[in-house]
Amino acid sequence: MLMEYVCRMKNTNIQHILLLNFSMLCLSTSGALGRFINLPPPLIIWYRAFLALLFIGAFCWWKNYDFRFDVKEHGLTIFLSGVFLAGNFVCYFYALQWSNVAIGMLALFTFPAMTTLLEPLFFKTPFQIVHLLMAGMVLLGIYFLAPTFDIDNSLTQGLFMGLVAAFSWTIRNLILKRKITSFNSSILMFYQLFVCAVILLPVLFIFPTETVSTQLPYLIFLGLVTTAVGHTLFLSSLNHFSVSTASIMSSVQPIFGIIVAILFLGEIPSGRSLIGGSLILLTVVIESRRSLR
């Protein structure tokens, strides 16, 4: 009986890990799409949020999920998480357009280090000195990612926007962790996308939309696969892992993203990007092993 229980627990953990990795594969397509879609990032993100909102809303209606929630208790949390999600999306896509997939995605993946540093402040957990050492490794990785620290250089600008996107993603995850257990992950993503689409609505009147129709197939893929499927599965994984552990285990995403960019865009990362990315991902692997003990 004990062995059966242990095997059942192991199989369940494997399923959760596989789902988390599948969500990373879906999310990793954002890098190549962000470079390929020929529209301003705020406009791309509005369509991304709106289309994903429709897909997730239809799915929730089909599954007969309850859309109701306590506005007084959860309204501010949902609103703020939607704002930070929008900030993450827009800044990340600027990072991709101003630099390349490797720099944009690797800059974004400084968020596990940001998470391990900020999580003790949110949840009053003990702070570990080793996290400062790993943060130092991440900073060294960022140094190698930047070809130059000239603010007028587009690659440097892209790196900076990637770091802002990482910070937005970190805060959004930490905010949600407090309330995640009381929400279905699809409903939670639905309301965040709703906030994202509403606050970005003015971009439809700021940027030209004449060429949107030519980009629609890619926007649909971005909304359905990358966002609706990828982000919902990632949110669901937070029920089974800590924020830090889920963030760290998701380090496979930039590897998937760079491979997709090589195959479909012909973007080969530079030697400096590989060194910097290796340092950043090494910290992720080290913390992953520590968190899973």
N, C-alpha and C positions, 0 to 999 in steps of 0.2 A: 504493500500500500504506500509506504513511504517513497519507494523508488518510482512508482507510478505518479505520485504527486510531484516529485522533483522533475521527472521528464515532462510532465504537463506544464510546469512552471517554465522550464527551459524553452519548450516549444512556443509558449506565449511570448516570452521575451524575444525570441527570434522573429516572430511575426511582427512585433512592435518595431524592431530594428529594421526589418525589411521594408515596412511601411514608411518609416522615417527616411530611409535611403531612396525609396521611390519618389517621395515628396521632393527630395533634393535633386533627383534627375529632372523632374518637372520644372522646378525652380531654376535649374541651371540653364534652361533654354532662354532665360531672360537676357543673358549676356549677348548672345548672337543676335537675338531679336532687337535688343536695344541699339545695336550698331547698324542693323540692316534696315529697320523701318525708317523711312525718310520723312519724319515729321518732328516738330519741336517736342521735347520731352513732356512738358505739361499737357499738351494735347494728346500724346500717346497715353499718358497715365489716366486722363479722363476716360478715354475709350476703354482702356484696360479695366478700370474700376467699374464702369457702367456695364460692359459686357459680362464681366465676372459676376456682377450683382444680379443680372438677369439669370445667368446659369445657376448660381447658388440658390437664388430665390425660387426658381422652378424646382430644383432638387428638394429643397426644404418643404415646399408645398406638396410635392409628390410623396414625400416621406411622412407628411402630416405632422411636421414639427411645430411646436408652439412658438409663435413669434413674440408673444407677450413677455415683458420684463418690467421690473420695478424701476421706473425712471429715477425716483429719488435715490435709490440705493446704487444703481448701476449706470445711470445715464451719463454722469461725468466721466466714469471710467471708459465707457464705450466711445464717447466723443473724443477724449484725449488720445485713446489708442488709434482711432481713425485719423486724427490729425497727424500723429507721428508716423502712421503707415503711409499717408500721402507724402509726407516729407521724405521718408525713406525711398519711396518709388521715384519721385521726381529727381532727387539728388543723385540717386544711383544711375538713372538714365542719362543725366548730364555727365556723370563720371564716365560712362561708356562712350558717349559721343565725343567728349573732349579728349579722351585718351585711347584706350583699347580694352578689349575684354579682359585680358590678364590683369592689367592695373586696376580696372574698375572692380572686378570681382574680388581680387586679393585685398584691395583696400576695404571693401565691404566686410571681408572676413577678419577684420580686426575686432569685430563685435564680440567674439567669445572672450577676448582679453578684457574688453570694456565691461562685459557682463560679470566676470569673476571679481572685478574691482568694485562694481556698483551693487551687486546683489546683497552683500552684507549690510549696506545702508538701507535697502528696502525691506529686508526680512530679519534684521538684527541677528544675523548668523555670525559666527566668529570669523574675523579676517585672518587670512593666512599670508605670511611673509613671502611664501613661494610665488604667490600671484604677482608680487612686485617684480620678481626676477623674470617671470614670463612676460610681463608687460614690457620689461626692458628688451627682451628678445623681439617682441612685436615692433617696438620702436626701431630697432636695428633693421628689421625687415622692411619697414616703411622707408628707411634711409636708402636701401638698395632699390626699392620700387621707384623712387623719384630720380629721374635722369638728371635733374637739376632743381634747386629750390628757388628758381626764378618764378615769381608769381605770374609773370607774363607768358610763361611757357604753358601751352595747352595741356601737356601731360601732367604738369604739376597741378594745374587747376582741376584736372580730372581726378587726380589722387586726393586732393582736398575734398572735393565733393563726395568721393567714395567714403572718406572718413566721417563726413557729416551724415551720410546715409547710414553708416554703421552705428553711429550714436543714436539716431532716430529709431533704428531697429531695436537696439538694446533697451531703450526706454519703453518702447511699445511692449516688448516681451515682458519686462519686469512689471509694468502696470497691469498687464493681463493676468499674470501669475496669481495675483491676489484674488481674482474673481473667476478664474477659469473653471473651477470645479462646479460652479452653479450654472454653467452655460453649455449647451450643445455647440461644438466647435463650428459647425456650418452656420448656425444662427449668429454666432459671434462674428464670424467673417462677413456675413451678410450685412450686419449693421456697421461694421468698420468700413466696408466698401461703400455703403450708403453715405456715410460721413465724408469719405474721400471724394466721391462723385459730386456731392453738394458743394463742398468748399472749393472744388476745382471748376465748377460750372462756368465761372467768368472766362475761362480760357477759350471757350467756344466763340466768344466775341472779340478776343484779343488776337488770336492767331488765325491765319487763313485755313479754311477747311476744304478747299477745292480738290486737293489730291488725296483726301482721306479714302475715297472709294478704291483707289489703286492699291492701297495698303490694307484694305479690309480683311483679306484672308489671314494676314499675319497678325492683325489686331485681334481677330477671333481666336486664333491659336493662343495668343498671349493672354487673353481673357479667360479662355476655357481651361487649357492644360496648365499653363504656367501659374496662373493665379488661383482659379477656382479649385482645381485639384491639388496643386502644390501647397498652397498656403493653408487650406483646410486640413490636409493631412499633417502639416507641421504643427498647427495649433492643437490637433488631436494628440500629438505625441507629447505635449506638455502635461497631459494627464498621467503619463507613464514615466517621465523623466523629469529631473529638475531643469530649470531654465538653463543653467550652466551646462549640464550634461547634454541636453538636446542641442544646444548651440554648438558645443564642441564636436559632437558626433556628426553634425551637419557639415563638417570640414570637407567632405567629399564633393560638395557642390561646386567650388571653383575648379576642381580637377575635371569634373564633368563639363563645366562651362567652357574651359580652355580647349578641351578635346573637341567639343561641338564647334567652337570658333575656328579651330584648325581645319576641320573637315568641311565646313560650309562657307567660311569666309576666307580661308587661307591665311589667317592671322597666326604667325609664329611668335611666341613670346621671346623677348630679349633675354640675354644671359643674366642681366641685373634683375629682371623681373622673376626669373626662375630662382635666383638666390634669395631675393626678398620674400617671395612666396613660400619657398621651402622653410625659411625661418618662422614665418607666421604660422604655417600649417604644422610645423614641428611643435610649437607651443600648444596647438590644439590637440595633437596626438598625446603629448605628455599629460595634459590636464585630463584628457579622456580616460587614460589609464588610471590616473589618480581617482577620478570621480566614480569609476565603475568598480573599485575595490570593495 
